[in-house]
Structure formats: structure tokens, C-alpha cells
């Protein structure tokens, strides 16, 4: 089930009702058909379907044909497991998935490296299910989080949310946020322009979305959400030169979350109706990053 969102300070859980990058409930063809549609607002841009998305569809069809052939021949597929634990600073991307042409759809989140923040050194570390599942599941079962992410329950509920992203084409990367060597938040960095979200706002190529959940109660309610949102938005803009905007869509009723985004340099762009909420479309523009 796709998450909704919680306060970036009270819970710091920012997410979407229409897909987290794994897109379990929407077809790629339907999302692509609406890609580039918009209004006459200042964010509108007439687009053609990106070449990389067209190629991605073709690759997906070829992969589906190959999978069908394997199934007919009786071939099975298992999940690999790592050997031993790595330190947080030595973690690598558990997915080697690449877009057509060899380009990572998110420009290698695992290689983005640390960033200095007023709260300390922060780094996004891609999730490894065998190492991180229990921790993320515990956060998802926090009563303050449950109502927004809708992922409460046993570990298999959380695992079913993580695995499609990890096994997908690389358009969504679930990560732990590690602050001063301690994992303390859960993030999803995703290609908003390749997500079903794209049909609900005037999308631009390489728009990048973020979802955030701060895990520990002691880390909430003291402005840390805004600090980390600004830091991660800066990482996206620095590491993804083709991306001109960072996107988020907190629930419009979630005033603390919207306030956190505004404090992090995002601007309120519009109200958008998503399948399970009315959201505030928040945008951080590359062109305004030094002004907000």
C-alpha cells in the first residue's frame, strides 16, 4: 500500500498516495500517456515523451517476454543475501539496475556521499532488506507514523513495500538517513516525472521527488526535518545536474509538514487532488535555491 504523509517535524514522513516509485497500482503506459500534461500555470511546460522512458517501456516488454520464457522452461529466481554486516559508511547500492544506455535513473544515489548540515554529517544509505527491515518496520509501526504511511503490521508488510523498489528499474531508491553515523530516518528518492504523480501536476523532465520519515521521537519537533529536507534537496540538485526541481506533496491538512518544507527552501506551488488526499505541491527550484 502506498503511504500518505506525516509531519516533517512531528513525524517527518513525507510521501505520496499515488506511488512511491514502485508504482504497484498504476500502469507505466497510463502514466506515460499523461506525462507532460499540465495547466497554464507558471510551472507548465509542453513536453514530448522522454526518449529514456520510451526506451524503458521497450526494455520492460522484452524483460517480460524473457521472464515468461523462463517460467515456461521451469527456471526459478531467488533473492541473493549478503554475507555479514557492513558499516553504515561502507554500504553500497543493493541494486545495479540501470536505465537504457547505462545511465542510472537517479544518478547513483549510493554514490552521492555525505553532506555537512547544522545537525552534523548526514548521508543517504540505500536500504538493504536483510540489514534494515526490522528498523524500518519498527518506525512504520510508530502510532504517530501509522496513520500517514499506512504500513503498520508485521515485517512482511514493510518488506512488500521495499522490495518492488529495490527490484525495480531504479526510478525509486529507498534509503536510510544516517546522521553522525546513526541511522535515524527513512527516505525515498524517486523520479517524479516517471511516477503516476506526474499526471497530477505540470511535470518537467527529471523532476525528483522525496519522501521522509524521521524515526526517533527524540529527533522530532525541533526543526531537524527542515534541516535534513534542505540538505537532501541540495544533494539532489548537486548530484543530478539534469534535475531543475525537487518535488514533494504533503497532505494539505498537515500544517507542520508544509511549514517544514517552506523552512527548507521549498515554495508552495499548488493544491493537487491525489487519489487519497488533497496535497500541497511543494517545489524547490534550482534557480531559487540561493534565495529561499
KANORQUI-V634545 format. One record per run of one state. SS is the DSSP state (2 for helix, 1 for strand, 0 for the rest). FROM is the first residue (numbers start at 1). LEN is the number of residues. If there is no record, write none. Layout:
ss: <SS:SS>
from: <FROM:FROM>
len: <LEN:LEN>
This chain:
ss: <0:1:0:2:0:2:0:2:0:2:0:1:0:1:0:2:0:2:0:2:0:1:0:1:2:0:2:0:1:0:2:0:2:0:1:0:2:0:1:0:1:2:0>
from: <1:14:15:28:35:51:74:88:91:109:112:115:118:120:127:129:141:143:150:155:167:172:180:182:192:195:196:201:208:215:217:220:224:240:245:252:255:264:267:275:277:286:289>
len: <13:1:13:7:16:23:14:3:18:3:3:3:2:7:2:12:2:7:5:12:5:8:2:10:3:1:5:7:7:2:3:4:16:5:7:3:9:3:8:2:9:3:4>
